[in-house]
């Protein structure tokens, strides 16, 4: 039994040096996520003044939004128009019915 324990310890110590080979962020020549959040934010911000104060909301029609929510809650969601790109078919997933309607 002590020989098996010794072999297990040796294998463990030998495999600890393999992290650089298996971890994609440790391998040489791979992309490292450094300062990506700051870079993405800088690209997304159109106007640097928006970081200090926001812009006023544009005029919206609350009745259109309320009607959409009402249709959703009553299970009468409008179908998407046919685009000709791909046909969408709802699939039952245990949360709704196979026709895409939500059940409670």
NUTIGU-218272 format. One line per 5 residues: number of its first residue (from 1); their letters; for each residue x negated, z, y negated of N, C-alpha, C, O. Coordinates in steps of 0.001 Angstrom, whole numbers, plus 524288, in hexadecimal, padded with zeros to 5 digits. Each point is the difference from the previous one (the first is absolute). Example, Ala and Ser with C-alpha at 12.3 -4.5 7.8 and 13.67 -1.06 7.14 Angstrom:
<sites>
1	AS	7CC7A,81E78,8163A,8037A,80000,7FB5A,7FC7C,80000,7FB50,7FBF4,80299,80013; 8056A,7FA97,7FBD3,7FCCC,8003C,7FB5A,80302,802DA,7FBBE,7FE03,800A9,7FBAC .
</sites>
This chain:
<sites>
1	XXXXX	7FCD8,80000,804B0,80328,80000,7FB50,7FCAD,80000,7FB10,8014A,7FD24,7FC5B; 7FA75,805F0,8034F,7FCD4,7FFE9,7FB3F,7FDB3,7FA9A,7FEF3,7FF22,7FE8E,7FB7F; 7FFE6,7FE82,8089C,7FDD3,7FAC0,7FF41,803FE,7FC71,7FD4E,7FE85,7FCCE,7FCBA; 80682,803B1,80497,8041F,7FCEA,7FD86,80089,80170,7FA3E,800C9,7FC9F,7FCAC; 7FEC8,80873,80234,80056,801CC,7FA97,7FB72,7FDCB,7FCE4,800B3,7FE46,7FB91 .
6	XXXXX	7FAA8,801C7,806B7,7FB5E,7FDF0,7FD69,80092,7FA25,7FEF6,7FE8C,7FE23,7FBD1; 8038D,7FEF7,807F7,800E5,7FA67,7FF43,8040D,7FEF9,7FBC1,7FF6E,7FC5F,7FCE6; 804A0,806D2,802FD,80406,7FF5F,7FBFD,7FDC3,80112,7FA9C,80135,7FD30,7FC4B; 7FB8A,806DB,80334,7FD8F,8012B,7FAF3,7FC50,7FBA3,7FE52,7FFEB,7FE87,7FB6D; 7FD11,7FF69,80835,7FC6C,7FBB1,7FEBC,8030D,7FB37,7FE3C,7FE7C,7FD6E,7FC3A .
11	XXXXX	805C1,8015B,8066D,80331,7FB7B,7FE7E,80264,800D3,7FA9F,80058,7FC59,7FCE4; 8014E,80871,80204,8023C,8012A,7FAE6,7FBFA,7FF48,7FBBA,8012C,7FDA5,7FBFA; 7FA1F,80453,804CA,7FBF1,7FF71,7FC11,7FE5C,7FA4F,7FF4D,7FED1,7FE5D,7FBA3; 80119,7FEAA,80881,7FE8D,7FA78,7FFA0,8041D,7FCDC,7FD03,7FEAE,7FC66,7FD1A; 80645,804F6,8039A,80430,7FD05,7FD7D,800E1,80179,7FA49,8029F,7FD20,7FD2D .
16	XXXXX	7FB3F,80747,80113,800D8,80189,7FA8E,7FD55,7FC4B,7FC35,801A6,7FFA4,7FB7F; 7FA5D,7FDA5,80621,7FD53,7FC45,7FC9C,802B7,7FAC7,7FFAC,7FE2A,7FC90,7FD2E; 80622,802B0,80594,802B1,7FAF4,80013,80405,7FF5E,7FBA5,80277,7FBE4,7FFA1; 7FE42,8080A,7FD19,803FD,7FFA8,7FBEC,7FEEE,7FB6E,7FC51,803A3,7FD72,7FE2C; 7F766,80189,800C0,7FEA9,7FBA8,7FC90,8014E,7FAB9,80252,80086,7FC2C,7FD23 .
21	XXXXX	80001,8038C,807F4,8013C,7FB0E,8028F,805D6,7FF23,80089,801CB,7FB8A,8000D; 80134,808B0,8005B,80594,7FF6B,800F5,80352,800A1,7FB19,8043F,7FDC1,7FFB7; 7F9F9,80536,7FC70,80309,800D1,7FB41,7FF53,7FB4C,7FC68,7FB9D,7FEE4,7FE5F; 80896,7FE4E,80055,7FF6D,7FB45,7FCDD,7FDDD,8010D,7FA87,7FDB2,7FC83,7FDA1; 80304,80826,8005B,7FDF0,80129,7FACA,7FA43,80187,8001B,7FD80,8002E,7FBE6 .
26	XXXXX	80062,800E9,808A8,7FA8D,8019C,8007D,7FC64,7FB6D,8014F,7FB46,80055,7FF32; 806F8,7FB5C,802D7,7FCB8,7FB9D,80191,7FDAE,7FD47,7FB44,80270,7FFB4,7FBDD; 7F8F1,7FE5F,804C8,7FD55,7FD3C,7FBC7,80296,7FAAA,7FF17,80155,7FD3E,803B5; 7FF58,80160,7F75B,80230,7FAEC,7FEA9,805E8,7FFDF,7FFAE,8023E,7FBD0,7FF3C; 8005D,808A1,80155,805B1,80014,7FFA1,801AA,80206,7FAAC,7FD04,802A0,7FD4A .
31	XXXXX	807CD,7FC1C,80142,80225,801A0,7FAFF,800D3,805DB,7FFEC,801F1,8023B,803CA; 7FC9F,80041,7F7FA,800D8,80599,7FF60,803BB,800E5,7FB79,7FF33,7FDE1,7FBC2; 804D2,8052F,80511,803DF,800DE,7FBE4,7FE04,803C3,7FBD4,80101,804B2,80044; 7FC34,7F942,7FBEA,7FDFA,80344,7FBC7,80288,7FE63,7FAE1,7FF94,7FB7C,7FE69; 802FE,80814,7FF0C,80269,7FF29,7FAE2,80425,7FBB7,8001B,800FC,7FD8A,7FBFD .
36	XXXXX	80173,80185,8087E,803D9,7FBC9,80058,804FE,80154,7FD08,8028A,7FC7E,7FDE9; 7FEED,80881,801DD,804B7,8016F,7FD25,7FF4C,7FEE1,7FA29,80389,7FDEA,7FD7E; 7F7FE,80372,80063,7FEF5,7FEF0,7FA7D,7FFEC,7FA21,7FEED,80207,7FE35,7FC07; 7FBA0,7FED5,80788,7FFBC,7FA54,7FF5A,80568,7FD96,80039,80146,7FCA7,7FCCB; 801F4,804FE,806F6,80551,7FDEA,8006B,80339,80157,7FB2E,802EA,7FCB8,7FE09 .
41	XXXXX	7FC93,8080F,80012,802E7,80195,7FB5B,7FE58,7FCBF,7FB48,8034C,7FE63,7FCE6; 7F7AD,800A9,8028D,7FE1A,7FCDA,7FB9F,80214,7FA71,80046,80123,7FDA9,7FBF5; 7FF5F,80034,808B2,80208,7FAB1,8009A,805D9,7FFDE,7FEDB,801E8,7FC3D,7FDB2; 800FE,807DB,803E7,805A6,80007,7FF56,801B3,80101,7FA5E,80429,7FE38,7FE5F; 7F8AE,80496,7FEB0,8018F,8015D,7FAB3,7FF37,7FB4E,7FC79,7FB9F,7FE32,7FF30 .
46	XXXXX	808AE,7FFDF,7FEC0,7FFDE,7FB74,7FC92,7FDDD,80171,7FAAC,7FCE9,7FD22,7FDB0; 804C8,80753,8006D,7FE88,801C7,7FACF,7FDCA,80581,80088,802C7,80377,801D8; 7F84A,7FD7F,7FC9A,7FDBD,8053B,800A1,8031D,8044C,7FD41,7FFB8,80487,8019A; 80336,7FA2F,7FA5B,8032C,803EF,7FD56,80456,8020E,8038C,80209,80443,7FF15; 7FF69,7F8C5,804F7,80410,801B6,803A8,7FE4F,804CA,80321,8034B,802CB,8021D .
51	XXXXX	7F79A,7FE2C,7FE31,7FE27,8049C,802C7,80108,804FB,7FCE2,80068,8043B,80240; 80004,7FB49,7F8A2,800E6,80491,7FCAE,805CD,800DD,7FEFC,801C8,80476,7FFCA; 8011B,7F76B,7FF99,805A3,80074,7FF37,80291,7FB2F,8026F,7FDDF,7FBB1,7FFD3; 80695,8051E,8025E,802AF,7FBBC,802A9,802DC,7FC6D,7FC4E,80001,800C9,7FB42; 80266,7FB53,806F3,80330,7FC52,7FCFC,805B5,8017B,800A9,80174,80235,80404 .
56	XXXXX	801D0,7FC9F,7F81F,80597,80113,800A5,80255,7FC6B,8042E,7FE31,7FB9D,800CA; 805CD,80651,801D8,802A1,7FCE8,803FA,802EA,7FB7A,7FD7F,80208,8006D,7FBA9; 7FE21,7FB41,80726,80312,7FB9E,7FE23,805BC,8011F,80121,80146,8034D,80342; 8021F,7F9F4,7FA0C,805A1,800BC,800BA,80170,7FE8B,80597,7FE6D,7FBE5,801F3; 80492,8077E,8009C,801C1,7FEE3,80553,805E0,800C6,80051,8025F,802A6,7FCC3 .
61	XXXXX	7FFDE,7FAFF,8072C,8059B,80057,800C7,80106,803DE,80466,7FF51,7FEB1,80493; 8024E,80605,7FA1A,800FC,803FE,803E1,80486,7FEB9,8038C,80026,801C9,80477; 8039F,7FB18,7F99C,80480,7FEA2,8033C,7FE5A,7FCAF,804A6,80224,80098,80444; 7FA14,7FBEA,7FAF9,7FE1D,7FCBA,8044C,7FD73,80369,80428,800E9,7FF43,804AA; 7FBE8,80475,7F9A7,7FD66,8037D,803B4,803EF,80378,802CD,7FF9A,800C6,804BB .
66	XXXXX	8042C,8014F,7F86A,803F4,80369,80266,80345,7FD07,803FE,80166,80224,80413; 7FFD3,7F8F2,7FAC7,80306,7FCDD,803B3,7FCE8,7FF0A,80506,80234,8000E,80446; 7F8AB,7FF10,7FB2F,7FCC1,7FF26,8049D,7FFC2,804F2,80359,80045,7FFB3,804CA; 7FF3A,804CE,7F8BB,7FFDF,804EC,802E8,80538,800F2,802B0,80025,801C5,80477; 80417,7FD13,7F8E2,80530,800B3,8024C,800AC,7FC8A,804CA,801FF,801C1,80402 .
71	XXXXX	7FC58,7F952,7FB97,80061,7FC79,8048A,7FCB8,80215,80484,801A5,7FFC4,80484; 7F9C3,8023E,7FA4B,7FC90,80221,8040F,80299,804A8,802B9,8000B,8004B,804CD; 80219,8034D,7F828,80267,804AC,80240,804E2,7FEC0,80324,80153,802DB,803A3; 80160,7F8ED,7FB03,804BF,7FE78,802C3,7FEFA,7FC14,8045D,803AF,7FE1D,80273; 7F761,800A3,7FE8D,7FEA6,7FC6E,8043E,8017C,7FA5A,7FEF1,800E8,7FD06,803AA .
76	XXXXX	7FF5A,80173,7F762,80174,7FAA3,7FE9F,7FBA0,7FD63,7FCF1,800E2,7FDBE,7FBDA; 7FA60,8029B,80646,7FB6D,7FDC3,7FD6E,80051,7FA12,8002B,80169,7FDB7,803FE; 7FD41,7FFCE,7F79E,80016,7FA44,7FFC7,7FB7E,7FDD6,80335,7FBC0,8023F,8001E; 80539,7F965,80278,7FBF2,7FD71,80310,7FC39,7FD2E,7FC64,80184,7FE28,7FBD4; 7F99A,80183,805C4,7FC21,7FD1C,7FD02,80121,7FA2E,8006D,801E5,7FE39,8040C .
81	XXXXX	7FCFD,7FEC5,7F7DD,800DA,7FA62,8005E,7FC20,7FD87,803C7,7FBAB,801F3,800BB; 805EC,7F9CD,801A0,7FC8F,7FD30,80394,7FB99,7FD84,7FCE8,800F8,7FD2E,7FC3A; 7FA3A,803D7,80556,7FB88,7FDDD,7FD2A,7FDAD,7FB43,802BD,7FD41,7FCE7,7FD8D; 803CE,80281,80771,7FDBF,7FBA7,802E5,7FA7E,80129,801E8,7FDB4,7FCD0,802C5; 80022,807B1,7FBCD,7FAB4,8014F,801A6,80012,80279,8056E,7FD3C,7FE42,80388 .
86	XXXXX	805E0,805B8,7FD16,8005C,802A6,80507,8056B,80258,80084,8026A,8018D,7FC25; 7FF6C,7FEAD,80897,8051C,80248,800F8,7FF57,805C3,8014C,7FD04,80167,80380; 805C4,801E6,7F9AF,7FFB8,8059C,800F1,8046F,801A4,80392,80489,7FEAF,7FF16; 7FA1A,80435,804FD,803EE,801EE,8039C,7FF65,805E0,80069,7FBDC,801E0,80193; 80832,8011A,7FD09,7FF97,805AD,80076,7FFAE,801AA,805B7,80272,7FDAB,8036D .
91	XXXXX	7FA8A,80658,7FD7E,7FF3D,80205,80542,80187,805BE,7FFF8,7FE77,802EA,7FC7F; 80483,7FEB1,80759,80179,80580,80060,7FB38,8035C,800F6,7FCAF,7FEAD,80339; 802F3,805B4,7F9F7,7FB7C,80359,8008F,80175,805AF,800F0,7FCAC,80371,7FF91; 80827,7FD92,801AF,801A0,80555,800E7,8022F,802A3,7FB28,80289,80411,80068; 7FC85,7F9AC,7FAFD,801ED,80243,7FB2C,804C9,7FD24,7FDF9,802D0,80211,7FCB1 .
96	XXXXX	7FE20,7F962,8052A,8047D,7FD02,7FE38,80230,7FCE5,8047C,7FEB4,800F6,80487; 80492,7FB5D,7FA40,80238,7FCAA,80404,7FCED,7FAEC,80038,7FCB7,7FF04,7FCA2; 8044C,7FDCB,8073C,7FD18,7FB20,80087,80156,7FC12,7FBC7,7FD23,7FC34,7FF4B; 80723,80498,7FDDD,80146,7FC58,7FBC9,7FD9F,801A8,7FACC,80116,7FD96,7FBFD; 7FBB0,8067D,80406,7FD4C,801A2,7FB4B,802D7,80410,7FCC7,7FDCC,8020F,7FC41 .
101	XXXX	80725,7FF2B,80524,802EC,803DF,7FD0D,7FE02,80573,8013A,7FE6C,80117,80469; 801A4,8023C,7F7D1,7FE23,8054F,800C3,80489,80368,801AE,8043D,7FFE3,7FDBA; 7FAB8,80332,80665,80404,80388,801EE,7FE4B,80597,7FF1E,7FB59,8012A,7FFAD; 8087E,80249,7FFF1,7FEB0,80589,7FF31,8027B,80348,80429,7FF5E,804C4,80002 .
</sites>
